[in-house]
Amino acid sequence: MHRVTLPDGLVEGRTTPWFTSDTVPSRLLNDHSTTCWAALRVAAGTVHFTESEGESPRNLVVSAGGDLIIVPHVKHSVSFSDDVEFAITMYVTPGNDTSLDQPAFADD
């Protein structure tokens, strides 16, 4: 399986707060998709990332210190260890931040 990388020319948009098992929004646990490229970064514990569609659906475990790129418009979900800490950074095309017009990551 090849590692997914960000396309050239994108810049960091916004980053979520660091989520723990107590603060992660429940919508991330069920199938959902993003409207932009994103990166999931794990600071502690593990995140199990599962894509439910796409050309080659990924089923990965990301440990502390690791990261993975999230492809836009591909349904996925996460589960995690009790000691998890992770954040998600959204990426945009310079001068075009409409792909960040998503609900804020607040408690559901």
Secondary structure, DSSP 8 states (H G I E B T S, - for coil): -------TT-EEEEE---EETTTS-GGGGSSB--SS-EEEEEEESEEEEEESSSSS--EEEEETT-EEEE-TT--EEEEE-TT-EEEEEEEEBTTB-GGG-S------
